[in-house]
């Protein structure tokens, strides 16, 4: 996609701006050791290595290397919370991936996103809804003219489903996707339908 985002440069200016709650620097190859650690965390590998495979996580890291080099049509970003890297999020055009696009059978040009939080101490702390809203606002809809964004976690991934619901993603349906052992719950957010304010209980 056209979501390439330069890393913010350091400024010597005396005027400072508030640090964003969430921001999304582009992933680099220097970041891959941290990604490897996260991929091996049980709360990540449970879904990222589904179905189980002997080549995990090396095959996953090879994908990220190709994406960093621009050899694959997926853009990969860190998720940072108040400057701390806490996870990974990736975005792509659905129609760049033929089998996946055919399975989803969407009627409008759409982006897709996938994400995980890698730091175990931050799981279940309510980060998912707000970081999804921030990514849609600051990256997906700010940097493309696509009509909507799709998120499709496994129907068995209860925490991801709750995060999508709390983020205000408006409706969903279950679909079978290539190589997926279980259906995915597909939610679709139109670009001109801003998500609701954050739920203070999330």
Secondary structure, DSSP 4 states (H G I P E B T S, - for coil): -----PPPPP---S---PPPSEE-PBP-GGGHHHHHHHHTSHHHHHHHT-S--TTTTHHHHHHHHHHHTT-SS-EEEEEEETTEEEEEEEEEEGGGSHHHHHHHT-SS-EEEEEEEE--GGGTTSSHHHHHHHHHIIIIITTS---SEEEEEEETT-HHHHHHHHHTT---EEEE--TT-SS-EEEEEEETTSPPPPPPTT-
